[in-house]
Amino acid sequence: MKQTTRRTVLAGATAMLSPPIYLSSAKASVSKKHVVLVHGAWHGAWAWQEAIPLLTESGLDVSAIDLSGMGTTAHLQALEIGLHAHGQDILNHLFFFDIQDAVVVAHSYGGGALSQALANDTEERISHGIYLDAFRIGEGEAVADYQSQEVRDGMLQSLSSGEYIPARPRDTWAEIWGMTGPAADHAEPRLRPMSPNCFLEKVEGDPFQGERRLTYMRCMQNGNHVFKEFHEQSSSDTRFDTAEVDGHHNVMVMNPTRMAEAILEAV
């Protein structure tokens, strides 16, 4: 597992392999922080359920969010819900639970929601944003901007006809998410369709302003070129740290121990 910090980027130093972090010994070295976990498209907070106890046992306060219309709020799904609402979900979670100095770890689509939250975090409750194999979109950008024209046209058609965007077919999960076996069996009945607005709405404001820490963490077993390019862009951006986790896109589901180790190292 390799991590490149902002200090080493600025100093022009060569990235070094970090020693492994073991959950059993992390309690003594991890200062008390609150980590907020944000799921990706179609998923819910349940995607983090195996990683959460590993993080709390290591000395962190941890909470996971169900973005509006997903997980436990699936019965409230509406076409009006989009990226802007999901960014506000993060900010509302921080406000109502009075969480300060938060480390927000956002996976995949959740990176767009994190960008929206960072851009509008007027109370400065987020001290560290971690994009986990995520859409690191900036001001005026949408998740759909990083899809093919055919996919974007399909999203626009769904919006105009009042249809939701369903999760990808199960026979694609092994390739795109690395999710198979019992984990896929568990996930299948819990995935929920999303409004096209989640992918089409653009980030309002600059998410990368200010002095807060920013990290892009890539899942190295995922061959998706979009996330690879986000990682490469971040490695040459002095505002960002970069990190790697040896897992596929849904590593928090398939290997929660490895996911927890990566988060502990990044925070």
Secondary structure, DSSP 8 states (H G I E B T S, - for coil): -BEE-HHHHHHT----B-----GGGGGGT----EEEEE--TT--GGGGTTTHHHHHTTT-EEEEE--TTSGGGGGG--TT--HHHHHHHHHHHHHHTT--SEEEEEETTHHHHHHHHHHT-TT--EEEEEEES-----TT--GGGGS-HHHHHHHHHHHHHT--B----GGGHHHHT---HHHHHHHGGG---B-THHHH----S-TT-SS-EEEEEEETT---HHHHHHHHHHHT-TTEEEEEESS-TTHHHH-HHHHHHHHHHH-
